[in-house]
């Protein structure tokens, strides 16, 4: 899937992404400011998460529950220097829990990620437009 969208369409785009997911591990890649956290907020909303969703830059992982009490994990690996640091905070337990995991800066922990993950590349085209590419 490759799609160009305006930020005003982000809720619809999130629904499209969810419909095409085949893995519970979704890695989001893109430059700083590309809109990874913004898209994760829309994905969480589409899955029925009513909590305030924010980037776990300092906590490294946030847990949310949707209206069915299903857990969702949101990682931000920007501050990590190695996959070993992710192991130290228990990343493997989250990844193997069977819950949906959204991972920003996943390239920093690539060696511990399962092979059946999907990756969503986000490219900022302008202040109001993005191009996303979803791959397995």
N, C-alpha and C positions, 0 to 999 in steps of 0.2 A: 504494500500500500504506500503510495506517495500522494501527498495532498498539500496544496497551498491553501491557506485559510487566513481570514481576518480574525483578529482577537475577539471581535464581537460574535464570532461563530464558535467559540471555544467549547461551549456546552454541547453543541451538536457534534463537534469533532471528537470529544471525549466519548460520546455514545458510539460513534463509529469505531473508535479504537477498541473499546470494550468488546464490541461484537466480533472483532477479528483476533482477539487474544486466544492463544492456544496454550499458554503457559501461565503459571501463577507468579513468575518472576519477570518483571518488566524493567529493563534498564533504560534510563533516559540519558542521552548524550547530547551535548551541545555546548557551545561557548558560554562563558559567564554572561548572564543577562539574556540568554536565548529564550527563556520562558519555561524551564523544566518544572520549577515549583508551581508556577501558575497553571500549567497543564495538569500536574498532579492534583491540585485543588479541584479542578474541573472533573477529573476522573473520580476523586473521592465523592464529590457531590452526586455524580451519576450513579455511584454505587450505594447511595443512601447514607453517607456519613454526614452527620449534622454538626459534628464538632468543628471548631476552628482549626483549619489545617495550616501549618506553618513549616518552614524548612527546619529540619533538625541539625543545622550546621554545628551546633555546639554539643547537643545531646547525642548526635550521630544517628539515632533511630527514634522515631515517634510511633506509638501504637494508637490506632483509631479503631472504633467499632461502628459498624453500620446499624441500621434500624432492625436488622435481624440478629444483632449481637455477634456478627462475624468479625474476626480481627483482620486488620490491614496494617502492614508495616511500611514505613516510609524512611528510607535511609538517605543520608547525605554524606558521602565519603570524601568530600572535598579536602578535609583536613587530614586525612589518613596518608601516611607515607608508604604503607605496605599492607598487604592482605593479612599479615600477622597481627596488625593492630585491630583489624576487624574480628579476627578470631578471639582476641583478648576481651572484647565486649560481647561475645556470644553470637556473632553474626550467623554462624552455621545453624544454630538452634532456630533462629528466625526463618532462615532460608528453607529449612527442612520441616517447618511446622505445617506446611500445606496451605498456609494463608497467602493472600495476595501480597506481594512485595514490590514496592516501587523504589528503584535505586538510582539516585543521582550520582554522577561521577563514578559509575560502576567500573570503569577501566582500572581504577585503583585497587579493586579487589577481584579482578577477573579470574585469578587463579583459584579462587574458592567458589566461584559461581557455578551452578549446575549447567550442563550443556544444553538443556532444553529451554533455556531462557529466550526471551525476545528482546530486541533492542529497538528503541524509538529514537531516531536522530532528529533533532530540532535545529533548524537553521533560521536565523533572524534575517528577513528580507528587508524589512523596514520597521519603523516603530509600531506599526499596526498589523504587519503581516508576517507569517511564518510558513516554512515548508517543513513537513514532517515525513519521515520515511520509517515504516515499521518493517522489521525483518526478523527472521528466526535465526 
